[in-house]
Amino acid sequence: MKFEVVTMQAFLQRANRFLDMPIGLPARFMLFAAVALIVTTYFFPLWNLTMFAPQYPEGLRLDIYSYTLVGGNNGQDVREINVLNHYIGMQDLVNESFTEFQWMPFVIGALGLLVLRAAVHGTVVALVDVTMLFVYFGAFSLWSFGYKLYRYGHDLSPEAAVQVPPFMPPMFGGRQIANFEVYSYPRAATYAMAGVITLLLAALFLTWWQRPSTVPPVAADRG
């Protein structure tokens, strides 16, 4: 029992020293690259939905940014989609309905600053913290997007001119909805966010992999 307590204490001491270490130069370069990717998310869409039908052979397109909706054909496609939605009792697609647009750009910016802080003068614990925050933010954003799609397809007005069964537009891939083929795929900003998480995890793994040369072994802790 005493041996187990000593071993646990030694492990915690090693873990604490590892977390207090400054991160190495290669990991810092990865973090700077992650910051650059974060900046690009403000200029490219996160997601795209495209709808095809016999009367719309060229498709109706909707790009979703972190802060706004942008329709294809110089914005005309959003109005056309909302007209179609009106017939089936679906809510209009307007920025005011997406509360995510009000906080997502600021959260992304705050996370970017935390990554930059870790890159400039951070420690391993700062890298661990920002990595976990980014993973949580990415998972929550995907859940929020899926829930929004579910609600839009299920909260249909009973007084709509055309009655259709509740549905959920696809998050990934395509789906037949009435006479429309709807396709949904991530765009450049989402791939950039995935790249950020990949770089953060890679920097964390690299720092952990190099730990034997900077963190004394357990035997040293027993003195």
Secondary structure, DSSP 8 states (H G I E B T S, - for coil): -HHHHHHHHHHHHHHHHHHHSB--HHHHHHHHHHHHHHHHTTTS-SEEEEEEETTEEEEEEEEE-SS-EEETTTTHHHHHHHHHHHHTT-----GGG-THHHHHHHHHHHHHHHHHHHHHH-BHHHHHHHHHHHHHHHHHHHHHHHHHHHHHHH---TT-SS--------SSEEEEETTEEEEEEE-HHHHHHHHHHHHHHHHHHHHHHTGGGTS--HHHHH-
